[in-house]
């Protein structure tokens, strides 16, 4: 009887740990994406797709249609089609995994504003803290097309950094 309870407990824990994760088919060709969780894939694609209409389309797709879309989308971004690796997809995978690691402890992982910017632009060229009116700011700088691009995040005192337009206006409320 005791062994049955232990087995049931283990099965319960295992089933709970897989909730919300949509496992793609066991075909290893889909192991090239950063997650098996379709919600996570949708989130990252919402960050990187330029066209909002494309994002609305993929939200309505089933798993197989989504994979076909991803395969086509990333094959167009492959900078060197003579290699077996897709360097653009490899870079995105790396950024997503690093974002999960860097921002998971206190800043909501890939749902955070910092993860979104990191996934889109990569690691900042310069990063520094600033203080104004007893508020802590984190500034990330990038040079894109010979222009300085600066992202400012404000610490909400709970360890979450919100992307801001100016000192008191959040991009995402």
N, C-alpha and C positions, 0 to 999 in steps of 0.2 A: 504494500500500500504506500509506504513512504517513497519508494522509487518511482511509483506512478505520479505522485505529487511533484517530485523533482522534475520528471520528464515534462509534465504539464506546465510547470513554471518556466522551464527552459524554452518550450514551444511558445509560450505566451510572450516572453521577452523577445525572442527572435521575430515573432510576427509584429510586435509593436515597433521594433527597430527598423522594419522595412516599410512602415506606413509612409505614404506620400512619395515613395520612390517608384517610378515606373521603370521597370527593367526592360531594356530593349532586348531584342532577340539575342540569342547566344552567339550569333554570328560575330566573329572577332573583328570584322571590318568596321564595326561601329565602336570599337574600343578607342578610336582615334579622337573622340570628343571628350571634353573635360568632365562629363558627368553622365550617369544613366538616368538622372532625375530630369524628367521633361520640364518640370516647372523651373528648375535651375537653368536649363538650356534656354527656355523662353525668356527668362530674366536677362541673361547675358546677351541674347540676341536683341533684346529691347535697347540695350546700351549701345550696341555696335551698328545696328541697321540705320542707315541714313534716312530711309523712306519709311514713315510711320505706316503707310498702307501695306508694305511688305510684312511688317510686324503683325498687323491685324490679320493678314492672311495666314501666317504661320500659326497664330493662336487657334485658328479654326481647323488646322490640319490634324489628321491622326498621326500616330507615331511613324508609320512608314512614309507618309507624305512629307513629314518634317525632316526625316533623314535624307530623303531625296533632295529636298530643298537645300539642306545644309551641305550635302555633297556638291551640288551645283554651285552654290554660293561661294564655298571655299575654294573650289577648283578654279573659279574666275580670279580669285585673289592670289593664287599660287605664283610667286615671283619667278620660280624656276621649274618649269614643267618637265625638265629633263631628269630631275631627281625623283626618288620615290617619296620623299617627305614633302609635305606642303609647309614651307617655312612660315607662312602667315598663320596657318592653323596651329603650328607648333608654338609660335609666340603667344597666340591667344590662350592656348591651354596653359602655358607657363604663367601668364599674367593672372588667370583665374585661380590657379592653384596657389600662387603667392598671395593673392588677395584674401583667399580663405584663411591662409596661415597668419598673415599680418593683422587682419581686422576682425578675427573671430572672437577673441577674448573679450573685448569691451565695445566693439563698434559694429555689431550686427553682421559681421562677415561680408559676403558679397552683396548684401542688401544696403550696405552703407554707402554714403556719398563718396567717401575716399576710395572704396573698392571700385565704384563706377568709373571714377576718373582714372584710377590705376589700370583698369581693364582696357579702357579706351586709349590712353596715352602712354601707358607704361610707367616705370619709376620716374619720379620728378628729377630734373637736372639739379635743382636746388630746392632745399626744404629748410624752413626756419620757423621759429615761433615768434609771436609778437603779442604785446599786451596793450589793451586800450580800455579805459574805464573799468578796470578790474576784470576784464574779459580776456580769455586766452584765445589767440588765433593761431592757426597753422597755415602757412603759405607754401604752396607748391608752385614751382616755376618750370616752364617748358619753353623751348625755342622751336617754333613751328613756322615754316616758310619765312625764316629770318625775322619773325615777330616774337616778342616776348609774350607768352600766355601765362597768366597767373590765376591760380585757383585759391580762394581763401575759404578756410573752414573755421567755424567757431565751435569751441568746446561747450557743450551744453551742461557741463559739470557732472554728467553721468558717464563720461568717457565716450560719448558719441560726438562725432564731429559733423556738423551740418555745413554743406556748401552754401555760401552766401553771395548775394549780389553786392550788397554794401554792408556796413557794420551791423545793421539790424534787420535786414530783409533776407530771409532764407529762400533758397531756390525751391526746396521741397519742405512744405510745412508738415 
